[in-house]
């Protein structure tokens, strides 16, 4: 029986890097009996957003305009194309990747059931990367204000909106996957443990001796995150960088810019923009503490995990 590995995010945990590595490593995939389908990919990316969008009933929960406006016919065509590509491939392992799968507002439990039904003839494994809530809050906010959404609200509004989507209710969301796909088929990792080898955890599922060229993510967290994002907001407001995509492209570029700015100016920028004040930090710390406690109690998943995946049920 073929095995389907669904990389379900969460967003801002190196998902694009993972998709890029497997999408560009067709020879490596073939040598290791893995299919990373061409079907169901979104635009020119390596993410299978189009395929999983087929199962979304309420697109309002998706923040990407291009996905929201994608035609129903395009989504339905991706289902047929995916079925055909998997059926005709000799590979015994198939990997799909999309951050949409983590979003409970876009794909609730009943919609996950539809995905499970689509793959009823295969064994399905779910791979999830989790990230510290505070770190995720800052990173996702930076993406929203510099990305195509052109988000204009403050960090407090962002925190409230993110919390309302349920994406930070880690345990509740993991419960959804466990109930649909089975507890022993859900595998959890901490993003922070694999910054310099983001594809490494997948090797466990492919029985591979080596991995594709690893995404190098070194020396990009050498300054305070909130100060870095304060700079992004300043650039945005005073129009130093006229093209938001130039800021969004990589964190490395932002860190390189920030490294050349005097420390006193960085501190001033932080105070001026106040991307995350003490009250906000306390709120995020409380959310994170509650989730970490539940993860440890319910799934025996402690922060940080070992190199081997932690199955939800022992």
MARMARTI-807375 format. One record per residue (C-alpha): residue in one letter; x, y, z. Coordinates in steps of 0.02 Angstrom, whole numbers, plus 50000, padded with zeros to 5 digits. Example, Ala and Ser with C-alpha at 12.3 -4.5 7.8 and 13.67 -1.06 7.14 Angstrom:
BEGIN
ropa; xx; yy; zz
a; 50615; 49775; 50390
s; 50684; 49947; 50357
END
This chain:
BEGIN
ropa; xx; yy; zz
x; 50000; 50000; 50000
x; 50066; 50171; 49954
x; 50099; 50294; 50093
x; 50041; 50475; 50084
x; 50141; 50598; 50191
x; 50049; 50762; 50214
x; 50156; 50905; 50277
x; 50024; 51013; 50362
x; 50125; 51164; 50415
x; 50100; 51259; 50526
x; 50136; 51420; 50429
x; 50300; 51510; 50464
x; 50393; 51351; 50510
x; 50502; 51337; 50355
x; 50360; 51271; 50247
x; 50416; 51364; 50091
x; 50593; 51300; 50114
x; 50532; 51121; 50134
x; 50422; 51134; 49980
x; 50564; 51210; 49879
x; 50688; 51076; 49928
x; 50577; 50930; 49881
x; 50504; 51019; 49730
x; 50676; 51052; 49658
x; 50747; 50881; 49702
x; 50658; 50769; 49577
x; 50811; 50660; 49549
x; 50835; 50634; 49736
x; 50650; 50593; 49755
x; 50657; 50465; 49614
x; 50811; 50382; 49688
x; 50724; 50366; 49856
x; 50555; 50304; 49793
x; 50466; 50467; 49831
x; 50340; 50563; 49727
x; 50321; 50749; 49757
x; 50174; 50780; 49639
x; 50168; 50916; 49509
x; 49979; 50907; 49514
x; 49890; 51022; 49634
x; 50031; 51149; 49650
x; 49985; 51331; 49665
x; 50049; 51445; 49528
x; 50236; 51437; 49510
x; 50263; 51377; 49688
x; 50299; 51203; 49754
x; 50154; 51205; 49878
x; 50001; 51098; 49846
x; 49880; 51238; 49891
x; 49769; 51211; 49739
x; 49739; 51029; 49784
x; 49693; 51063; 49965
x; 49590; 51216; 49917
x; 49472; 51093; 49835
x; 49416; 51037; 50009
x; 49391; 51212; 50080
x; 49210; 51266; 50098
x; 49235; 51440; 50170
x; 49374; 51533; 50081
x; 49350; 51689; 50187
x; 49466; 51608; 50314
x; 49609; 51613; 50188
x; 49709; 51774; 50185
x; 49787; 51752; 50014
x; 49682; 51844; 49882
x; 49742; 51736; 49738
x; 49686; 51577; 49826
x; 49520; 51652; 49878
x; 49482; 51697; 49697
x; 49541; 51534; 49617
x; 49407; 51456; 49509
x; 49312; 51302; 49566
x; 49351; 51217; 49401
x; 49538; 51235; 49427
x; 49524; 51156; 49599
x; 49420; 51011; 49535
x; 49543; 50979; 49394
x; 49683; 50965; 49522
x; 49591; 50822; 49609
x; 49585; 50719; 49450
x; 49765; 50763; 49406
x; 49824; 50713; 49581
x; 49734; 50545; 49572
x; 49810; 50507; 49403
x; 49987; 50557; 49450
x; 49986; 50452; 49608
x; 49907; 50303; 49523
x; 50032; 50299; 49380
x; 50186; 50329; 49486
x; 50293; 50182; 49538
x; 50344; 50274; 49697
x; 50278; 50197; 49857
x; 50285; 50360; 49954
x; 50198; 50520; 49906
x; 50228; 50686; 49993
x; 50108; 50834; 49988
x; 50137; 51001; 50072
x; 50024; 51149; 50109
x; 50005; 51269; 50256
x; 49819; 51274; 50219
x; 49799; 51106; 50303
x; 49843; 51177; 50474
x; 49714; 51317; 50467
x; 49559; 51254; 50563
x; 49453; 51397; 50496
x; 49490; 51341; 50318
x; 49490; 51152; 50345
x; 49391; 51097; 50495
x; 49374; 50918; 50554
x; 49236; 50874; 50431
x; 49341; 50939; 50287
x; 49491; 50840; 50349
x; 49376; 50688; 50339
x; 49351; 50726; 50154
x; 49539; 50727; 50129
x; 49552; 50560; 50219
x; 49413; 50492; 50109
x; 49504; 50549; 49952
x; 49655; 50446; 50007
x; 49553; 50299; 50073
x; 49657; 50174; 49976
x; 49821; 50235; 50052
x; 49904; 50246; 50221
x; 49910; 50429; 50271
x; 50040; 50506; 50386
x; 50030; 50686; 50450
x; 50187; 50787; 50485
x; 50167; 50948; 50585
x; 50297; 51077; 50636
x; 50252; 51186; 50785
x; 50331; 51353; 50830
x; 50342; 51460; 50986
x; 50186; 51568; 50985
x; 50278; 51731; 51019
x; 50402; 51699; 50879
x; 50261; 51648; 50762
x; 50161; 51804; 50806
x; 50303; 51921; 50757
x; 50349; 51825; 50600
x; 50170; 51812; 50537
x; 50138; 51996; 50574
x; 50292; 52046; 50474
x; 50232; 51941; 50329
x; 50060; 52020; 50332
x; 50120; 52200; 50333
x; 50251; 52173; 50198
x; 50157; 52048; 50091
x; 50017; 52059; 49961
x; 49886; 52081; 50097
x; 49956; 52255; 50134
x; 49897; 52236; 50312
x; 49878; 52404; 50399
x; 49817; 52358; 50574
x; 49926; 52359; 50729
x; 50002; 52208; 50815
x; 49860; 52196; 50941
x; 49731; 52174; 50803
x; 49844; 52044; 50722
x; 49858; 51946; 50885
x; 49670; 51946; 50909
x; 49638; 51891; 50730
x; 49766; 51751; 50738
x; 49699; 51688; 50902
x; 49522; 51691; 50832
x; 49571; 51577; 50687
x; 49620; 51441; 50810
x; 49794; 51419; 50735
x; 49872; 51442; 50907
x; 49758; 51315; 50988
x; 49888; 51181; 50958
x; 49810; 51042; 51058
x; 49636; 51066; 50988
x; 49702; 51065; 50811
x; 49810; 50912; 50841
x; 49656; 50826; 50911
x; 49571; 50855; 50744
x; 49710; 50767; 50651
x; 49716; 50624; 50777
x; 49529; 50592; 50767
x; 49530; 50591; 50578
x; 49694; 50506; 50534
x; 49732; 50407; 50692
x; 49846; 50453; 50836
x; 49992; 50348; 50782
x; 49991; 50431; 50611
x; 50018; 50607; 50676
x; 50199; 50662; 50701
x; 50250; 50823; 50788
x; 50411; 50923; 50779
x; 50471; 51089; 50847
x; 50525; 51210; 50711
x; 50661; 51281; 50824
x; 50749; 51112; 50828
x; 50775; 51104; 50639
x; 50822; 51278; 50583
x; 50981; 51216; 50499
x; 50910; 51054; 50431
x; 50727; 51081; 50397
x; 50703; 50925; 50289
x; 50791; 50808; 50411
x; 50634; 50746; 50502
x; 50560; 50682; 50339
x; 50702; 50559; 50313
x; 50623; 50449; 50446
x; 50473; 50421; 50332
x; 50571; 50394; 50172
x; 50701; 50273; 50242
x; 50830; 50384; 50157
x; 51013; 50384; 50205
x; 51037; 50565; 50154
x; 50927; 50715; 50125
x; 50906; 50842; 49985
x; 51017; 50995; 49993
x; 50973; 51070; 50161
x; 50898; 51241; 50173
x; 51028; 51345; 50264
x; 50952; 51460; 50391
x; 51106; 51518; 50484
x; 51143; 51682; 50571
x; 50973; 51758; 50540
x; 50915; 51773; 50719
x; 51061; 51872; 50789
x; 50956; 52024; 50832
x; 50798; 52045; 50931
x; 50651; 51993; 50821
x; 50538; 52135; 50874
x; 50673; 52263; 50833
x; 50697; 52185; 50662
x; 50513; 52195; 50624
x; 50507; 52373; 50692
x; 50629; 52417; 50554
x; 50517; 52336; 50425
x; 50372; 52442; 50484
x; 50477; 52599; 50476
x; 50532; 52558; 50299
x; 50351; 52530; 50255
x; 50291; 52694; 50328
x; 50424; 52812; 50264
x; 50437; 52720; 50098
x; 50625; 52690; 50105
x; 50592; 52528; 50013
x; 50456; 52558; 49885
x; 50431; 52377; 49841
x; 50364; 52276; 49989
x; 50421; 52115; 49908
x; 50600; 52173; 49925
x; 50577; 52169; 50113
x; 50476; 52009; 50114
x; 50598; 51909; 50009
x; 50710; 51843; 50147
x; 50744; 51872; 50330
x; 50928; 51865; 50291
x; 50915; 52029; 50196
x; 50824; 52111; 50341
x; 50955; 52051; 50465
x; 51094; 52114; 50352
x; 51013; 52286; 50347
x; 50983; 52285; 50534
x; 51162; 52233; 50572
x; 51227; 52393; 50494
x; 51115; 52507; 50596
x; 51185; 52575; 50760
x; 51118; 52493; 50916
x; 51049; 52656; 50987
x; 50948; 52682; 50827
x; 50882; 52505; 50838
x; 50825; 52537; 51016
x; 50743; 52699; 50963
x; 50654; 52610; 50820
x; 50593; 52479; 50941
x; 50523; 52610; 51061
x; 50449; 52712; 50920
x; 50354; 52573; 50833
x; 50326; 52462; 50985
x; 50281; 52307; 50881
x; 50256; 52207; 51039
x; 50233; 52293; 51207
x; 50244; 52212; 51378
x; 50057; 52181; 51392
x; 50057; 52093; 51223
x; 50207; 51989; 51272
x; 50124; 51936; 51434
x; 49969; 51884; 51337
x; 50071; 51781; 51214
x; 50172; 51704; 51355
x; 50010; 51651; 51440
x; 49942; 51572; 51281
x; 50105; 51483; 51250
x; 50123; 51421; 51428
x; 49948; 51347; 51423
x; 49979; 51260; 51257
x; 50148; 51191; 51310
x; 50072; 51121; 51469
x; 49934; 51035; 51370
x; 50057; 50968; 51241
x; 50165; 50891; 51377
x; 50016; 50820; 51473
x; 49912; 50757; 51327
x; 50043; 50706; 51200
x; 50202; 50690; 51303
x; 50276; 50819; 51185
x; 50399; 50931; 51272
x; 50485; 51084; 51206
x; 50610; 51046; 51131
x; 50592; 50873; 51054
x; 50727; 50751; 51001
x; 50779; 50716; 50823
x; 50660; 50570; 50806
x; 50476; 50614; 50780
x; 50362; 50606; 50930
x; 50206; 50506; 50896
x; 50052; 50571; 50981
x; 50010; 50406; 51062
x; 50139; 50295; 51143
END
